[in-house]
């Protein structure tokens, strides 16, 4: 997937059309910087691999007892586990993916207080720490969905783009 900076402003848009990936595919994201050249130069950004999407029910417990309370919902919690490799030359902030259900509804990572305390051991919480160049790390995010929602798709973003806002390079 290639993204290009729009001519006016800090916004990036997908360049061309990418076919949807399956959970067994790895998505490689590249950023195009035109620098006034006739042909843009593409730079590596990140490679993403979705490991699992798991519905875990109406309640989740923190990893360590006493740190915070259990979380409950009227719907259900869904955990998304994924690996990201930093293909760039600088540390990257890994944005959390968006999760879509079969009805086309879009969900963002839960931002409830102390959310990183519910992430499984060995995984990182997106946005908490930068990913250093050349490293591949396991990340996890959880989403609060209505009880009737069936996860159907995950949307990933380059490090320079957030699903609802834009990061300054």
DRENPAGU-353792 format. One record per residue (C-alpha): residue number from 0; residue in one letter; x, y negated, z. Coordinates in pm, 1 decimal. Each point is the difference from the previous one (the first is absolute). Example, Ala and Ser with C-alpha at 12.3 -4.5 7.8 and 13.67 -1.06 7.14 Angstrom:
REM residues 2
kedren	segu	u	v	w
0	A	1230.0	450.0	780.0
1	S	137.0	-344.0	-66.0
//
This chain:
REM residues 169
kedren	segu	u	v	w
0	X	0.0	0.0	0.0
1	X	145.7	-337.2	-95.7
2	X	-95.0	-335.1	150.0
3	X	82.4	-341.0	-140.0
4	X	-6.0	-339.4	169.0
5	X	-271.5	-226.0	-139.0
6	X	134.6	-315.0	-165.2
7	X	-168.3	-224.9	255.6
8	X	47.1	87.4	364.0
9	X	133.5	286.5	209.1
10	X	-259.9	252.3	-115.4
11	X	94.2	335.0	-160.3
12	X	-226.7	192.9	-234.8
13	X	28.1	345.6	-149.0
14	X	175.8	-10.3	-335.4
15	X	-159.2	243.8	-242.2
16	X	-224.2	287.2	101.0
17	X	103.8	284.7	226.2
18	X	-178.5	329.5	5.9
19	X	-135.3	107.8	340.4
20	X	234.7	224.8	195.5
21	X	-102.8	309.4	192.8
22	X	112.6	86.9	352.2
23	X	275.9	212.5	-150.7
24	X	146.7	-289.8	-200.4
25	X	256.9	-256.0	106.9
26	X	-78.5	-358.4	-98.3
27	X	301.3	-214.7	-88.8
28	X	-58.5	-375.0	20.8
29	X	215.1	-251.0	-190.2
30	X	-2.0	-380.0	7.9
31	X	66.3	-203.7	-314.6
32	X	185.7	-327.9	32.1
33	X	5.5	-187.0	-329.7
34	X	257.8	-266.6	92.6
35	X	-81.1	-177.7	-326.6
36	X	122.1	296.5	-205.2
37	X	-190.4	127.4	-301.8
38	X	-13.7	346.0	156.1
39	X	-63.0	22.3	375.9
40	X	248.7	179.0	224.5
41	X	-155.9	274.6	210.8
42	X	126.2	57.1	351.2
43	X	-72.2	299.1	219.9
44	X	-240.9	-52.6	284.8
45	X	-123.5	320.6	161.6
46	X	-105.3	358.8	-64.6
47	X	-314.1	126.2	175.7
48	X	-113.3	356.7	68.7
49	X	-332.2	64.1	174.5
50	X	45.8	294.0	238.4
51	X	-350.0	38.8	145.6
52	X	-339.8	-160.5	59.5
53	X	-164.7	150.1	309.3
54	X	-334.2	-79.4	164.1
55	X	49.5	37.3	376.5
56	X	-342.8	-78.3	143.9
57	X	-149.4	-272.8	218.3
58	X	279.0	-24.4	256.6
59	X	378.1	-29.7	-5.7
60	X	235.9	6.8	295.5
61	X	323.1	-195.7	41.4
62	X	326.3	195.3	-30.2
63	X	99.5	-75.9	357.9
64	X	-245.4	6.5	286.1
65	X	-43.2	-324.1	188.5
66	X	124.2	-224.5	-283.7
67	X	-347.2	-90.2	-121.9
68	X	-353.2	143.2	-10.2
69	X	-146.8	244.4	-248.9
70	X	-166.1	-153.3	-304.3
71	X	-355.5	92.4	-93.2
72	X	-219.9	-79.9	-297.5
73	X	-357.8	59.0	-110.5
74	X	139.1	125.8	-331.3
75	X	326.8	192.9	-28.6
76	X	371.2	-59.5	-1.5
77	X	211.3	106.5	-297.0
78	X	379.2	29.4	17.1
79	X	209.1	-58.0	-311.4
80	X	359.2	128.1	3.1
81	X	243.1	-104.8	-274.1
82	X	371.6	-26.5	-79.6
83	X	154.8	-315.1	-140.0
84	X	349.2	-31.1	-146.1
85	X	157.1	-343.9	-27.1
86	X	133.2	-12.9	-358.4
87	X	103.4	-365.7	27.2
88	X	321.9	-163.1	118.6
89	X	-155.9	-175.2	300.9
90	X	-210.0	102.5	303.5
91	X	-372.5	25.5	-82.5
92	X	-311.3	-51.8	205.6
93	X	-221.9	295.9	-87.2
94	X	-361.7	-112.9	-41.5
95	X	-272.8	239.3	107.5
96	X	-197.8	163.8	-281.5
97	X	-369.7	-57.8	-54.6
98	X	-228.7	301.4	27.4
99	X	-308.9	40.0	-221.9
100	X	-292.4	231.6	58.1
101	X	-211.8	178.5	-263.4
102	X	-243.7	-292.4	-0.7
103	X	279.4	-240.1	-100.7
104	X	17.7	-174.8	337.6
105	X	345.1	-134.3	88.8
106	X	147.7	36.6	350.9
107	X	311.8	-154.2	149.4
108	X	225.3	141.2	269.9
109	X	-151.2	-33.2	347.4
110	X	137.5	-307.7	171.9
111	X	-140.4	76.5	340.6
112	X	218.1	-96.0	294.4
113	X	316.2	206.1	36.8
114	X	-89.2	213.4	-304.9
115	X	359.4	127.0	-32.6
116	X	-51.3	191.2	329.2
117	X	-234.3	241.8	-180.6
118	X	233.1	87.1	-289.1
119	X	134.8	358.6	11.9
120	X	351.7	54.0	136.1
121	X	268.7	-34.3	-267.0
122	X	-202.4	-239.3	-216.7
123	X	27.1	-377.1	-28.4
124	X	-282.7	-253.8	-0.7
125	X	-10.1	-208.1	-321.1
126	X	113.7	-355.5	51.6
127	X	168.1	64.5	337.0
128	X	364.1	26.9	-114.7
129	X	177.0	-59.8	-332.8
130	X	109.5	299.7	-206.7
131	X	371.6	-25.9	-79.1
132	X	131.1	50.7	-358.9
133	X	44.3	362.1	-107.5
134	X	-194.9	147.9	291.8
135	X	-314.6	212.0	-17.7
136	X	-226.3	-9.6	305.7
137	X	-328.2	160.0	102.3
138	X	-283.9	-243.8	72.1
139	X	-348.6	47.8	137.0
140	X	-305.8	-223.4	11.4
141	X	-348.9	57.8	126.8
142	X	-326.7	-133.0	-131.3
143	X	-346.5	-32.1	150.9
144	X	-263.8	122.4	-245.9
145	X	-376.8	45.6	18.5
146	X	-110.2	354.1	81.5
147	X	-123.3	61.3	-357.3
148	X	325.9	-114.0	-165.2
149	X	210.0	253.5	-190.5
150	X	355.3	-120.8	-77.9
151	X	56.5	4.2	-376.0
152	X	298.0	-222.1	-89.5
153	X	296.1	-186.8	143.7
154	X	133.0	-325.9	-145.1
155	X	367.3	-81.7	62.9
156	X	172.5	-335.4	-47.5
157	X	348.9	-128.2	-72.8
158	X	177.3	-150.0	298.4
159	X	-59.6	-351.3	-135.2
160	X	-377.3	43.5	-10.5
161	X	-248.4	51.3	280.8
162	X	-352.6	126.5	-63.1
163	X	-160.6	-318.8	136.1
164	X	283.2	-253.2	13.3
165	X	335.9	-65.1	-157.0
166	X	338.7	17.5	168.0
167	X	264.3	-252.8	-80.3
168	X	301.7	164.7	-166.1
//
